[in-house]
Amino acid sequence: MNTSKVYFTDLRTNPKSNLLDKMERLVRRAGIDRIDFKDQFVAIKIHFGEPGNVAYIRPNYAARMATLIRSLGGKPFLTDSNTLYSGGRSNAVDHLRSAMENGFNPISAKCEVIIADGLKGTECREVEIDGEYCKAPKIGSAIADADIVISMNHFKGHEQAGFGGALKNLGMGSASVAGKMELHASSQPKIDRVRCRGCNICVTHCAHSALHLDEERKAVIDYARCVGCGQCVALCQFEGAVLGEWDTSENLNRKIAEYTEAVIKGKPNFHVSFIMNVSPECDCWNHNDAAIVPDLGILASFDPVALDQACADMVNQAPILEANHNRLAEKPHEGHMENEDKFHLIHPDTNWQAGLEHAQKRGIGTRQYELITV
């Protein structure tokens, strides 16, 4: 089986080489400058972090990446899509405010910040891939319209996927709100009649004429017409339209792989992951728990599958930190859990390997890699 090259640098520094220098040296060694950036729009896909969470990638790294891409002739912008749940990033106004609060703005990040799927999460492109789970993933327009995609990924645990890395950042993070509905749900949306205000916005904007108001001015879904796109969930300001049943971890990860396939389809792409502040849960929470393992380093590759596998291997080979020892080990005296699957231990109902297996099957990349230290 073919192998992909994954490049790694540790976090040791000296007065002549700080971590920003090391990141730039890493991505250059990994071959980022082989991409023709001349006059190309470059989406730097990153997670801005929910307000209150401080485990996300520092904006300094994004600024150095943007400066590098600009020096190579590209037109970089930082981007992420709106969230399906209510919070600080569920619409572009709040999302931009949250990004600025966390340090991502044109001054500190040295490029523009664009919310990929627009004001209410409805601006997207359907990219046909004929997937086994998702035929035409709904990708935020700014990412779908970009010429080149660069992912900058905070590698950490995730309560549904097992971990969040390149595939999670690209697949879930680039999906429009309707796309996130498709990823998460195994059934069509529902109407909460108590919360429904009869505002009619879901009826007006349903592309399939699957909604109407009844005699009590409550929305009703015609499931013979509903395709489960989640547009009503995205648009409802009162949480009157809600998700159906959530899908399994295995299917979620396979769908994420197919969404990643849509994001990078036909485009040059490159990926950088930071194994720092490896919190147990996603940066979507308004807090971050103590790290699972020590900070390990930065990795880069043209292959997002190999990159995720390499990151998972490094975390699983590392000792756990005392702060999370009792959470991970049923018998704390048994040691520091080197070579244990920490993501499965901390989230036993998840199966992160299903996503990498499906991504390899779909030809997105390979789980076999050569690790090259820079």
Beta strands, then each sheet from edge to edge (+ up, - down):
strand 1: 4-9
strand 2: 41-45
strand 3: 75-80
strand 4: 112-115
strand 5: 124-126
strand 6: 138-140
strand 7: 148-154
strand 8: 156-158
strand 9: 162-164
strand 10: 190-191
strand 11: 211-213
strand 12: 219-221
strand 13: 241-242
strand 14: 269-275
strand 15: 297-301
strand 16: 369-373
sheet 1: 4+ 3+ 2+ 7+ 14+ 15- 1+ 16+
sheet 2: 5+ 6-
sheet 3: 8+ 9-
sheet 4: 10+ 13-
sheet 5: 11+ 12-
end
